[in-house]
């Protein structure tokens, strides 16, 4: 038997058609593969976003739980009593003065009160300063992007706005004493300033 007789000879244009069909199939496979990969990436991003949202929600729930803990309730109660005492004193002594004068008077009294507690009643001082520690943690979490500033605002707007007026002057004095420049409770104070701006 002749080997040449078994050989199939295709016309030249048939080979060209096979070439182009294979190229088109390759292109279709690449397009479908790219579309599939894009779909998988979008799905993965959605899962990551969902996971991040869940993590943020858990962090906020823990923050809220810490705010409502017995220790923080005690600190808030003492803070409230001091604030009422200072507001009453400022109201009596500065009744006819403008708002800024009253705010300045409040800051001065807060600084004096916290300084006195620090010298004469460490336990009460540390209890009240735990409010600053709480907001330092919250501010750090916002700074690092673990939680959103807007969520903290929604959850703790009133308390966070009081940080600077009530604790700011005392913290500045403590920074001067310790030589820590703008480092003491910096995340809490930054959080307060940013929320005040908004």
Order of alpha helices (4+ residues) and beta strands (2+ residues): alpha-alpha-alpha-alpha-alpha-alpha-alpha
